[in-house]
Amino acid sequence: MATVMVCDDSPLVRENLRRAVAGVAGVGRVVGASSGEEVLTRWTAERPALVLMDVRMPGIGGVEAARRLLARHPGAGVLMLTVAEDVEGVARAVAAGARGYVVKDATRSELVAAVIGAIGDPSGRSRGARRTEAGAAPALTERELQVLTGMGEGRSNAEIGKQLFLSEDTVKTHARRLFRKLDAADRAQAVAKGFRLGMVH
């Protein structure tokens, strides 16, 4: 039976997540952590199959904690918890080796699917916690690279359009094309692959 560590600086969020995850098939124990520092300190003793890590926390933060944890223990399972607009943070964590992400307002069934997927398939290839794979860099046009860079900076399609003097619909068209070229389902996956391939810095 797997141990899952839930890391969030909010006691209420931690408890809600603990209750949701405790009922997941294959999970025998759920432990809480209030900071990225605590995860790094306790991971070796707890050896959780999965860490649910909030992206934004005081201290070193979830992204940096995930990066350090995965650098020390490449096989560690990390699933990021995020708000929908925090694309850059999620992308950096996935680029560092996190198995995927789940948004904080996900339904219980979506959360359960993400947890089961991340625990059951260490490669991260699951619907709930999909991760793009590094490989040869696909050829993006200059416009597509500009749109991808804007996404990596956390800009909305409208903001990217304003910056590039393009309509929002045109930005969406470029986005769809680059998603297809990068084999990405959404912004976070596209930006994560962009980081790994050196397209976004």
N, C-alpha and C positions, 0 to 999 in steps of 0.2 A: 504494500500500500504506500502510495506516494505522500511525501510531505510537501506542502505548498507554503511559501512565505509571502505574506501580504505586507507590502511596504507603502505606507501613506502617512503623512504627518497629521492627518485628521483622525482622531480616535473613532468618530462616528463612521467615517468612510471605511476605516479598517474593520470595524465590527460588522458593517453591512456586507462587505466583501467576504469576511470570514464565514458568515452565515451562508452566503450564496455558494461559496466554494466547498464548504464542509459537506454538502450533499452530493458532490460530484462523484460519479462512479470511479473507483480506483484511488481516491484521495482519502487517506486514513488520518491525516493530521494537518491542521492549519495553524501556523504561528504568525504572530504579528511583529512588525518592525516599524519604528516611527521615523527613520531617516536612512539615507543612503549609507552613512557611516556605520549604522547598526547592522545593516545587511552585510557589509564588508567584514565586520568584526565577527558576526555569528555564522556566516555561511559555512565555514569549514566544520564547525561543530554540528550544525543542523543538517547539512547536505540536502537541502530541499531539491525536489525534482524540478520545481519551478518557482521563480520569484515574480510576483506581480508587483511591478515597480512604477510608482507614480513619476511622471516626467518632471513635474515642477515641485520641488520641496526646498525648504531652507537648507543651508549648508552646501554640500557639494552637488546636490540635486540628483535626480534620478538618471539623467543621461550620463553624467560623469561617473556615477556609481556603477551603472551598467557597464560602461567602458572599462573601468578598473577591474570589476569582477570578472568580466570575460577575458581580459588580458591575463589575469592570474589563473583563471579556471575556464579554458576555452569551451569545455563541455557543459558549462552551467546553462540552465534554462532560464531565460528572462523574457517576460511578456510585459510590454509597457502599457501603463494606464494613462490615458490622455484625454484632453478635451479636443473636440473636432478640429479646431483651427491651429493646433500646435504641430504643424507639419514638420518643421525643421527639426524640432527636438526628437520626434519619433524617427525621422529619417536618419539622424545621426546615430541613434541607439541601434536601429536595425542595421545600419552600415557597420557598426562595431560588433554585430553578432547576435543581437536580440532576435528572438524567434518570431516576433511580430508585435502587434499592439491590439488593444481593445479600448474603445471610447468609454468614458465614465458613465455616459447615459445609455449604455447598451442595455438591452433587456436581459433578464436572468438567463434565458435560453441562449442568447448570443454570447454571454460571458462564459457559460458552461461549455459551449462549443469551442470557444477560443482556448480555454484551459485544457480541455480534453485533446484538442488538436496539438497544442504546444507540448503537452506531456507525452502524447502518444507517438509523435513524429518529430524527433530532434532536428530534422532538417528544416522544420518550420513550414513544410509544404502542406498546409491545411487551409480550409476555407476560413476558419476563425482566426488563424494566425499565420497568414501567408507571408512569405518572404521572397524577395527576388534573388536570383542567383547571379553572382559575379561572373563575367565572361568577357568575350571580346566586345569592345565598345561599338555599339551600332552607330551608323552615320546619321547624325541629326543635322538639320539645316541650321544656319545661323539664328534664324527666328525661333526655331524650336529650342535651341540652347538658351536664348534670351528668356523665353517663357519658363523653361526649367529653372533657370537661375532665380527668376522672380518668385517661383514657387518655393525654392529653397530659402528665400528671405522672408517667407511667410506672407507674401502679398496675395490679395484676392485677384481673380481674373480681371475685375474692373480696374484695380490699381496697376496691374501689369499692363493692361491696355493703355491706360493714361500715360504710363512711363514710356511706352514704345510707340505712342500715337496710333494705336490700333483700336478697333471696336472690340467690345467684350466678346461678341460672337466669333470674331477672327481669332482671338486668344483661345477660345474654347476649341476651335478647329485645330489650331497648332497643338493644343494640349492632347486632344484625342489622338493625333498622329504620333506624338512622342510617347504616349502611353503604349500604343501598339508596338512601336519600334523597341521600347524597353521591356515589353511584356509585363507591364505594370497595371494593376487594377485601379489604382488611385494615386493621388498626389504623393502621399507618404512613400509608397513603394517606388514611384518614379524618382523622387528626390534621393531616396536611400541608394538606389542603384547609381544615380548620378554621382553621389559622394564616393561610392566604391570604385567607380570607373574613372574618377578624376575629372568629371564633367562639371561638377559643382564643388566649390570650395568654401 
